Amino acid sequence: MKNQKHLFQLPEGIHYLNCAYMSPLLKSVEEKGIEGMRKKRNPISIKPVDFFTEANHLRTKYGRLINAPAAQIAIHPAVSYGMNSVINNIPYVKGQHALTISEEFPSCYYSAKRWCQKYGAELRIIARNDDLPQKGRDWNERILGAINRDTAFVVMASVHWMNGTKFDLEAIGNRCREVGARLLIDGSQSVGALAIDVQKYHIDALVCAAYKWLMGPYSTALSFIGEDFNDGIPLEESWMTRSNAERFDQLTKYVEGYKPGATRFDVGQSSNFIAVPMLNEALDQLLEWGIDNIQAYGKVLSAPLIEYFREKNVPVDDEIHRAFHLMGMQLPSHLDGEFLVGELQKRNVFVSLRGSNIRISVNVFNTEEDIAQLIAALES
Ligand SMILES: Cc1ncc(COP(=O)(O)O)c(C=O)c1O
């Protein structure tokens, strides 16, 4: 795959290695947003059927990306919303605990914490051993070792948002299945750049912010929620999730039932006429590129950077345990991370500081020149 910079409009001279923060907007996605906004100039252009069709397209496309049936996809405004929707529906059995990993993203951590507080359960946190030069294998093993018959659920990332560790979801999913624990994955830092298969990995819920690797607008997230939750109680009661929603003339013929699948967990006004067409367009583009091609492009692009870090004795994990699109490099303790990131910015190189890592993330809008400029800036 060649770089796709021409499909974006990042200003020339900017080296944006920060898709993990937020993706730039594809030109085509921007067009859809403007089109969506203009539609409301004349409300007769928005038909009752439009409240549902575009949203259903989203379910189909996200389902294709992660190998899930469209009916099991819910539309959310944020990961916090999706995780809460799921965790609220996990029953507690005396003696159970919940499990997460160290420095898990707050939207997941707080949802798990709330569940634990409600039932007086322990939230077990499996830490990474930062003293090891290659940390991923050990971390994965310790996660696997901690999952047991008293684990109600595991909530964790597929790729760690701060350090780029790639977790062995297949092994973790198998272990969860074995002991009857639910597996809830935050895919915000991987779906769209790294292949994932909810069926193969036995994932019960996969929640994903859409403004990063899915290249959608802000305030959008997509969640796969497995069939076991199909009788769950949603966070809110929207008319749109009810079985009679399509009949605008009969909405007050109140019904008991929801639409089938995970639609009951949709946020109200899930048909957002600006955001939904934008995200649909973005998913079309991702499906056309192919996720494996995006990951392979990241591998090629990041290779000189990995070599550079190795030369500088910065620990780099083995290939199986790190993602190619998101790298968190632990800074030597004598380096002031904030100062370093500030200095890089002065040279038009944009990365993030997350904890003691500089987080570098690459996607198809990046070029070899971006990497060369990063290395040159780090050197100077
Ligand atoms: C791993 C991860 N999850 C979730 C989010 C966003 O969370 P929310 O959608 O709740 O704002 C981010 C944003 O940086 C993230 O890195």
PDBQT file of the ligand as one rigid body, heavy atoms in Angstrom, charges set to zero:
ROOT
HETATM    1  C1  LIG A 401      -8.147   3.493  24.647  1.00  0.00    +0.000 C 
HETATM    2  C2  LIG A 401      -9.131   4.603  24.597  1.00  0.00    +0.000 A 
HETATM    3  N1  LIG A 401     -10.412   4.352  24.870  1.00  0.00    +0.000 NA
HETATM    4  C3  LIG A 401     -11.345   5.320  24.826  1.00  0.00    +0.000 A 
HETATM    5  C4  LIG A 401     -11.019   6.616  24.500  1.00  0.00    +0.000 A 
HETATM    6  C5  LIG A 401     -12.101   7.653  24.454  1.00  0.00    +0.000 C 
HETATM    7  O1  LIG A 401     -13.033   7.436  25.497  1.00  0.00    +0.000 OA
HETATM    8  P1  LIG A 401     -14.471   8.104  25.449  1.00  0.00    +0.000 P 
HETATM    9  O2  LIG A 401     -15.073   7.704  24.156  1.00  0.00    +0.000 OA
HETATM   10  O3  LIG A 401     -15.179   7.561  26.641  1.00  0.00    +0.000 OA
HETATM   11  O4  LIG A 401     -14.251   9.583  25.508  1.00  0.00    +0.000 OA
HETATM   12  C6  LIG A 401      -9.682   6.935  24.224  1.00  0.00    +0.000 A 
HETATM   13  C7  LIG A 401      -9.276   8.315  23.914  1.00  0.00    +0.000 C 
HETATM   14  O5  LIG A 401      -8.131   8.670  23.915  1.00  0.00    +0.000 OA
HETATM   15  C8  LIG A 401      -8.719   5.886  24.257  1.00  0.00    +0.000 A 
HETATM   16  O6  LIG A 401      -7.427   6.130  23.977  1.00  0.00    +0.000 OA
ENDROOT
TORSDOF 0
